[in-house]
Amino acid sequence: QVNRRNDTLSLSYARTISSSLINEVRGGFNKEHLLQHSNTTLEGFLSSIGFSQADIAAYGAATGDFALSTFGHPAINFNNTFATFTNGGRNTFRPLDQNLITYGDTLTWIKGKHAFRMGGDMVYNEAQDGFALNRNNVRGAITYKSTGLEPFTDFLLGLPGTSVATVSDPRPAMDVHNWESGFFFQDTWKLTSRLTLNLGVRYELITPFVDKNDLIANFDPNFSDPTTGQLGRFVIPSTKTLQFLDPRIVNFGYVLADQSGLGVGRGTVRTDTADWSPRIGVAWRIGNKSVIRGGYGIYYPTSAAQGIRDPIATNPFNQSVTKKGTDGWPGNGVDGTSPISGGVVSPTGNTPAVNVVPFDIHQPRIHQYNVTYEREIGWNSVVRVSYLGSTMQGLIAGKDLNQIAPSNTPFGVTAVDDDGNLLPGQICDPTQGNCGISPADFARYRFPALGDFVLSYGNYGHAQSNAFQTQFERHYSHGLLLNFAYTYLDEKSTALDTGNSSLGGIAYDSLNPDQDYGIDGYTSKHRFVAYGVYDLPVGRHRQYGASMRGWED
């Protein structure tokens, strides 16, 4: 189900102070309430398949009682012998509210050959998002591993799974806010009747997102514990964060943001204060039929602020814990049984997932430049030839801080038994899926306590775009309009385009990310567009059928 409501108000007031001075004030808000959820709660689902109240209580003891009232159901895997029963994904219960309050002012002043425009805009953003709430298997996941019909048979008999996964210390929905501000000055200077310059500068300031409940956690990979020599520590806004942090993260080591010495606040990244954007444009008319236009500017994509927010407000929470040998008995004085109760934590694969955002991360910087030559060729037609270029620096992309440099030393070749226990001295068979990571293998990671993958999103990417355009346009005349345009685009990047609006992909080789430089996805190298309009010369007052009556026309 989707429940949606939007409330929008926009106001604008323009005042003519004098014949050469005009001021416009504008403001408003947009409130969007959205709730997506499935049709039944976990408790309702369990009851519908025959769980008694005692069994439901036993299930809740394993997942946390909060999960019983949330919308959705468990995930069940039958070792790929039957279709997997998914948990519905992150949208199975997802509140998604977006609130914006905006204010802006623009002053226009005409002075001789100059037209000055100056002003600014401020935006206050609020967002509540349950994307983080449903990370991993909040309502539990059960895997039945055997052959033939056995997985499904065990499920129908209500037997415990081979392994189960739950979430440790599930968090509430993300509730964050930040400010976006921009100030500008622009001068349109008509030097002569043939030459016009546009000169301007813009400054932008975007503050880091701050969570109302301080549910953000970043990681400092460059810290070294002076006592133990361990690399890394977590950086959290306040002690309020600890309630929802996985014990494995807390035990690893943490520091409060204001005590870290890193110059960060509750958003755990520094405010980027260097976003200056010069702009210049020129239009030069040559004779009566030709004109040359060109321009240059620096731009900062504000969507990157959201991209920075998500890794540190989502992935450090709702850490998954896998157990094996479940027997259905919850213990702790709880009556009833459930397929996810009991068991012991798996000795492998239970390291917390970590995302890293560099504390000095900044908005990507995009240099855009273009030049166009336009010529009238008669018959109410013009031709244009253009070049458009972009040089992109500091694009946000990912790399693995735990990637091991290539070597001749084997890795992950120790065999494990059916319960995941290592069998020292025995070499595994990858085709049988019985390979494990030994303590010696783990020690080769930069951060062994954090598993085999520590994803860091930073300004690791760069890109270059070159486009050449030609266009023929016949203005509407004598019933005919024509337009033909061709674009050749060459765009290459190291920040893999994954279709995400703000974060690039992950480098294939984190030790040499520049080797990913290549043609961007989702781009067309050649593009041809043609369209036309022809007004048929038939009907009243036209060449043919001029005497038609009204109903015939």
N, C-alpha and C positions, 0 to 999 in steps of 0.2 A: 504494500500500500504506500501511496505517496500523499502526504498532507502538505499543502503549499499555500502560503499567503505572502503577498508583496504589498508594502506600503511605501509610496514614493511622494516626496514633496520637493518642488524646485521653485525657487524664487529668484527674480532678477530685477534690479532697479538701476536705470540709466539716467544720469542727470547731465544736461548741457550747461556747464558752468559759464562758458562763453562761446563765441563762434569758433574758437580754436581749441577749446578744452572740454573734454567729455570724460565722465567717470562712470564706470559700471560696477555695481556690487552684486554678487550672486552667492547663493547658498542653498542648502537643502539637505535632505537625508534620504536614504534608501534602506528599508528594513525588509529583509527576505527571510521568511521562516520556512524551513523545509524539514520534513521528517519522513525518512524511508524506513519501512520495517516489514517483516514478514507477517503472516496472518496469525501466528500462534507463538506463545512464549515457550521457553524450554520446559517449564513445569507442565504446561498444557500438552506439549508433545509427548513427554514421558507418560503422562496419565493416559493419553489416547492409545498408547501401545501396550498398556497393561501394568504399568508400574503402580504399586501401592504407595500410600503416603509415606510409609516407612522406607520403601525403596527410593522414593524421590528425595527424602531427607538424606539417605546414604549417598545418593548422587551429588546432592548439594554440598555434603561434607567434603567431597573431593574437589569440586570446582569452586567452592565458595557459594554461600547461600544467595549472594547477589545475582548470580547467573540464572537462577530459576525464574526470576521475574523478567528477564530480558527476552526480546524476541529472537527466535532462531532455534536451532536444534544441533545435536552433535554431528560430527563427521565420522563416517564409518567406511573403512577400506577393507576390501575382501581379497587383498593380495593380487589385484587386477584380474581375478578369475570371474568377477561379476562387476557390474557398474558401481563406481564409488558413489557413496551417499555423501554429498558435499555439505558443508555447514552453511552455505548460502553466501559466503564471502563477507566483506566488510560492510556491504549495504543492507545486510539482513536486519540491522538495527542501527540506523545512522541519523542522528540529528545533525542538521547542517544549516545553521543560521549565519547570515552575513548582514552586518549593519555598517553603513557608511554615513558619516556626517562631513559635509564639504562646505568650504567657504573660500571665496576668491574676490579679488578686486583688480580692475584694469583701468588705468588712466591713459587716455589718448590726447596728445598735444601736437597740434599742427603749428610749425614755426618755419616760415619761409619755405625752403625746398625740403624741409625735414618733416617726417611724420613719426613722432616718438610714441612708443607704446611701452608701458611698464606696469608691473604688478606682481601678483603672486597667488598661489592656491595652497590650501591646507586641507588634508583629508585625514580623518580619524577612522581607522578600520577596527572593527570587532568581528571575530569569527568564533563560532562554536561548531566543532566538527567531531563526529563520532568515528571518524576513520581510525583514530588511535585506539578507541574503545574496543574495536573488534579485531585488533591485530592478533594473529595466531588463533589458537582454538580455545576461546574463552569458555565455550560450553562443552569442551572436551572433544577428543578425537580417539577413535578406537581402531586398531588394526588387527585383523585376523590373518595370521600367516600359516597356511598349510596348502594342500593340493586338492584338486578336484572340487567336489561339492562341500568339503569339510569347512571352509571359512563361512559359507552361508549357513550351513547346518548348525555350527557352533553359535552363530548369531541368533538363529531362530530358537535355539534351546536356552538362550539367555546366559551363555557361558562367558566368562571374562575374556577379553582380547589377549593376543600375544603381547601387545604393547599398547599403552595409552599415553596421550599427551594432554596436559592441562596447562593453564597459565598461572604463573606465580604472581600474586599481588596485582590483580587487574586494576587498571586505572579508569577514572571517569573520562567523559568526553573532553577534548581539548577546548580551552576557553582563552583565547589570546587577543591581544590588541597591539596596535602600533600607530605611529604618525608618519604621514608623507607630506613633505613641504617642497614647494618649488617657487622660485622667484626669478623674474626675467626683466631684461631691458632690450628694446629693439628700436632701430632707427631705419626707416625707409627714406633714403636720400636720393632725390631726383637731381643728379648733377647737371644733366642737360636734357633736352627733349628726346635724346636718343640713348642715354645711359642712366640706369638706375641701380643703386647699391642697396642691399639689405644687410645691416650689421646688427649683431645681437649677442647676448650672452645669457645663459641660464644657470642657476645653481639649484641643486636638488639635495635634500637631506631626508633620509629614510631611516627611522629608528628601528632597532631590532624588535621582533615580536616578543612580548612578555606574557606569560601565562598567569591567569588569575590565581591558580592554585600552585604556581611555581613548578608545574610538571614539565620541566625541561632538564635535559642532562647532556652535557657535552663531554668531550674527552680530550685530555692534554697528553699527546703522544711524546712530547719532548721532556717531560718531567722525569727525574730520576730520584727515587727515594734514597736519601743520604744514609739511611740505616741499613736497608736490605738490598739496595741496588736495583730494585724492581723498576722497570720503565712504565711510565704512564700513571695517570690518575683521572678520576672523573671530577667534573666541575658542575656543581648544582647551585640553583639560586638561593635556597635556604633549607632549613631542617624540615620544612613542610614537604619537601620532595621525598624524604626518606620513607614515608609511609607506603609509597607505591613503587619504590625501587626494589628490584630483585636482590635478595640477600647476597648473591654472588657478586653483584656490582658493589654493594656496600662493603663487603669484605675485601674486595680488590683494593679499595682506597678511594677516598673522595675529599674534596675541599669545597668550602662555600665560595661563591663567586667573589664576594667582597673581601675575602681573605686570601685569594689566590695570587695576588700581585700581578695579574694579567691585564688589569685595566678593563675588566668586563663587569656588567651589571647582571640583572635578573635574566636578560636574554642570552647570556653566556657567549656573546660575540660583541666586538666593538662596533660602535657607530661609524659608518663610512662618512667622512667629512670632506672628501676630495672630489666630489662630483660636479665639476665645472664644465659647462658646455658652450664653447664659442660657436657662433653661427655666422656664415657669410653667404650672400647670394648676389648675383649680378645678372642684369638683362641689358643687352647692347643691340640696338637696332641698326642694321647695316643697309643703307639705302631704304627703299620703300617696300621691299619684298622679303627681306631676310632678317633673322634675329638669332642671336646666340645667348643662351642662358646657361648658367652654371651655379653650383653651390657646394658648400662644405659645412658639416656640422658633426658634433659629438653627441651621442645619445646613450642613455642608461636604461635598460629594460627593468622596470620596477617589479615585474613578475618574479625576478630572481629572489626578492625578499621572502616570498612565500616558499620558494624552493629551499632556501636556507632553513626556514622554520621547521619544515616537515621531518627531516632526518633526526633532529635533536629533540623534537616534541613527540615523536611517534615511536621510533625504533628502540630507544632505550627501555621502553616499558612493555608490559605484557610479555615478558620473557617465557618461552616454552620450557616445560619440564617433561621429560619422557620417563615412564616407568615400565618395568617388565615384571612378569611373574605375579600379576594381579590375581587375587583370589576371590574378589567380590565382597570381602568383609571390610567395612570402613574402620572398625575399632572406635576408640575414644567414646565408648558408651552409646554409640548410635546404633539403633536397631535397623534391620533391613539390609538388603544387599544391592550392589550395582556393579555393572561390568567395568567400572573404572576405579573401583576401591581397592585398597591394599597395594601390594607390590613394592618393589625397591627401585630407586632411581638408577637409570642405566649408567654404567661406568663410562660410556663414551657418548659423544654427541650432546652433552649437556653443558656447553659453555654459553655464556650470554652473548646475544647479538649486539654489536656496537656500531654506531655511526659516529663519524668525526667531522666537525666543521671547523676549519682553522679560525682562530680568534680574530685574525686580521683580514678576514674575507671581505671583499668589496664587490660592488655592482660591476658586472661586465661592462666594458667600454667599447662602443661601436663607432667607428669613424665612417661617415657616409659622404660620398662626393659624386658629383654628376656634371655632365656637360651635354647640351643639346643644340643642334643646329636645325633651324626651321626655315623653309623656303616656300613662298607662294609660286606655283607653276602655271597659273591660269586655270580656266574652267572651274573656278571656285574650289580649287584643290590646293593642298599643301603636302609637302613631304617633310619628315623629321628623321634625323639620325641622332641617336643618343648613346652615351656611355654612362653606366651607373656602377659604382664600385663601393665596396664595404670592406673595411679591415676591422676584424673583431678580436679584441684582446681580453684576457681574463675570463673567458667563458667558464661556466661552472660545469665541471665534469668529475667523475669518480675514479678513484684508484684504491687498490688493496694494499694497506700498510703491512699486511702480514705475508705478502707474496715472497716466496723464497727464491733466491737467485738460482739460475740453472747450474747444475753440477752433475758429477758422475756418481754421487752418493744416492743409493735407493731411498725412497720415501714411501711410507704407508704400505709396506709389503708383509707386515706381520699378520698371521692368521688369527681369527677370532672364532669362538664357538657360537652356538646358536643363541646364547644369551648375551653376546657381545663381549665376552671376557677374552682378553688377549691370551694367545698361546705362544709364549716366548720361544724363539728358536725355530718355529714352523713358518714356512713361507706360504703366503696365501695364493689362492687362484682367483684372479679378478673375475673370471667368467662365472664363478660360484657366489660372488658377492660376499666373501668372507674375509675381506681385508680390513685391517684396523690400523690405528695410529699409535705407535709405541711412545713411551715417555721420552725416548731419545729423539723421536720425530718431533714431538711437541716442543722440545727444547730449541729446535731450529727456528721456530717462529719468533718474530720480534716481540710479540705479546702472547706467549703460550697459553695464558689463562683465559684468553678471549677467543679461542678457537682458531679456525683456519682462514677466517675472512674478516678483516677489519676495514670497513668501507669508509673512505674519507672523501667528502665532497669539497672541492676548493676551486680556485681560479687556475685550473690546470690546462684549460683549452684555449686554442686560438683558431681563427678561420679567415679565409679570404674569399670574397665574392666579386666576380667581374661579369657584367651583363652588357650586351650590345643590342640595341633596339633600332628597328627601322619601321616607319609607319607612313602609309599613304592615306589621306583623308579627303574625301570630296564632301564639302558642305551641302546641305540640302538645297537643291535648286532644280527647278523644272521637274519636280516629282521624284528626284533620285538622290539618295545618300549612300555613300560607300565608305568602308573603312577596312584596311588591310594592315596587319601588324605582325612582325616576326621578332622573336627574342631568342638570343643565344646566351645561355647562362652557364658559367663555370664557377662552381662553389665547392670549396674544399675546407675541411675542418679536422681537428683532432678531438673535438668534443662530439662524440657519436650522438646523432639525433635519434632518440628513441620515441619521438612523438610526445614527449613530456613537455609541458609548457615552460618549465623553468629549470629542470635539471638535465644535464647531458648524460650520456651513457657512461659505462665503466671501461677504462682502458684495458685492452687485451693484454698488454704488457705494462704493468704499473711501474716497472723499473725504467721503462723507456716509452713514456706516453706519446712522445712526438712521432713515434713510428706509426701511430694510428692516422696520421695525416692522409686524407684521401677524400674522394668525392662524397659529398653529403647525401644522405638518404632523403626521401620525400621531396626531391627537386627534379624538375624536368629540364634537360639540357636544351631541347629545342621546343619552341612553342609558337604556333601560328594561329592567329585569330582573324577571321574575316566575317563581316556581316554587311548587310545592305538593306535599304528600304526603297521600294519602288511604288509610287502612288499611281495606280492604274488610271489612265486617262478616260475613264468611263463614268458617266453620271451627269447630273445637272450642272450646267455651267462649265462643262469640260469638253474635250475635243470630240468625244463620241457620246451620244446619248444626251446631248444638251437639253433636249425637249422632254426628258423623262419627267413624269409626275413624282411627287414627293414619296409616295408609297413604293414606287418602283426603284428609287435611288438607293 
